[in-house]
Structure formats: structure tokens, C-alpha cells
Amino acid sequence: MLGKTDMLDRAVQVLLALVALFSLIFGVFMLTDPYGWYQAIPTVRFIGPPNPHFIRDIGLAYLMTGTMLGYAAWYPQGRWLAALTGTAWPSAHGVFHIWEVANGICAPDRFWSDAPGVLGPPLIVWIAIGTLFVRQKIVPAGLPKPVMLRAIDQMSPGESAYFHEVAKAPGHAFEKFAHFIPMTMHRYEAPAELFHMARIGATLVEDCGPCAMTAAEGALRDGVDRALINAALACNLPEGDPRIGFLFGESIARQHGDALVLGDAIEAKFGRNVRLELAITAATVRAYPAMKRGLGLTKSCAVTKLEI
């Protein structure tokens, strides 16, 4: 979820867009010219005479499929649930065709004639979404609660008790919290080093050692040099951009006036969007130690080894 869209992400978008376009064209064809569609698909004639009402019904299903997949293609990492919803009917349709041939209702040659248009589109969507899952590039909101909790336990072993407590709270608290989590790690244009230094700087102000280590491990997974991370944890960064990012995050957390000067310097060199991303992560990452403090689960940085 961190950083700009890469080639594989673009490939996922293209695949979803192509299936969306196919579905929309098919749907419009069925709605506007049901008899023409009936004549254009040879295998349809085996199931009986044309029924324009029935054909238009299916055309509406294709239009809804295309609309949902088109919406998902714009930002599949965050709209993967829309993609799954969009492919639900085509997938069920494909399974039904398989069931028919398996039970002798449909001849194998007719099945294979229909397969590219019936099984191809949903298979492409599942491959596209599966690629995002394998690469862990999806917004977690929408994942089943046990799956998400297991992932959190793996990323922060021994440091996820409060997530489980939120998960047990009534009123869908965990589902609401899941929508917040990605915002705390929004990085698109900001260099990884600058971004994570601001994140670590803000976290250290809250005096939560385990939270600081979680932020440090996130930086390491994002490719930041281990020595630089440890220098940040020790508040001993050398002069340079990473130190400015660290001080910016720290000053935001302390609500100090230096945030204005440091922010102006970052904006002058990297642009307004980078300043925005650093400000967002520095402001929102503080929610985690604040929640833990409120629940009585905080451990001071002084009693936690801050080194990875």
C-alpha cells in the first residue's frame, strides 16, 4: 500500500478495465438489440427461441457487472470488494455452465465454444484480485475479522492485544477502525526515508516503546536502511533530509511551532503533497499509543529496547 503504483498494479487495473468494457458492451448489445444478440451468439439457439425480456434482464446484469468493475479498476487496492461484487454474477454464471456440462445437460463442444466469454472474464478478475492479495496490496477494510487479526498478530507479535479488544467491542468498532488504519500509512509521493522518519519521530513523542518498534519495523519492510532506523530510535540522526522529516513529525506530535518552519522547508524541496503525506502520518500514527494508553496497555520507551 506504500508508494506509487507499479507495473503489476497497472496490469491489474488494465485487466479489470478490459473485463468492465467487455461487460458493458455485452450489456448494451443485449438491451438495445436482443434479437441481434441472439443471432450473434450461435450456441444460444440451443436453449430455445429468443425471449427479448429475458435477454434484456441478462443485459442489465452485465451492465451492473461492468459498472462495478469499472469503478474498481480506478483504484483496485482500495475497491477490491467492488471487484469481487462485480464478478459475483459472472462467476456464478460460469459455475452454472460447468455444472451443466458435468451433468450432461450441455454438450462438451458447446461448453468449450462458450467458455472464453463465460469463464474468461471472471477468471481474469480473480487473477487480478489474487495478484493484489498475494502482494499484500489491498486495503484491509473488508477482510474477515479473524483474517485481519491474524495478519496483525504476525506483523506485530505480542503487540496486538488492543486490536483484539477493539474487535470484541460492540457496534462494529473493529470494522470502523479498519477503515482508519490505511490512512496512517498513506505514502504516495514522499520518499520512504523521509516518510518513516516523520512517523517514528511522532511515535516517540508518545513514549510508547512497542509502538515505536512497530513503526520501525514498518520502515524496514518499506526498504529503509536499518542503521538509519536505529539512529532515529536513538534520536541521533545526522544532518540531512531524514533528520528534517524526523523533527517535523516530532514537532507535530508536540504541537510545537517548529512544525511550520520545518513543513515549509519540506514543501520547498519536495512539494506540497509530500508535506501533506508526512503531516497525515505524523498526526494519525499517534492514535495507536493514545489508544493503548487509554486502555492501560502502554509500555514506556525507557523499558523497551529500541533497536531492530
Secondary structure, 3 states (H helix, E strand, C coil): CCCCCCHHHHHHHHHHHHHHHHHHHHHHHHHHCHHHHHHHCHHHHHHCCCCHHHHHHHHHHHHHHHHHHHHHHHCCCCCHHHHHHHCHHHHHHHHHHHHHHHCCCCCHHHHHHHHHHHCHHHHHHHHHHHHHHHCCCCCCCCCCHHHHHHHHHHHCCCCCHHHHHHHHCCCCHHHHHHHHHHHHHCCCCCCHHHHHHHHHHHHHHCCCHHHHHHHHHHHHHCCCCHHHHHHHHCCCCCCCHHHHHHHHHHHHHHCCCHHHHHHHHHHHHHCHHHHHHHHHHHHHCCHHHHHHHHCCCCCCHHHCCCCC
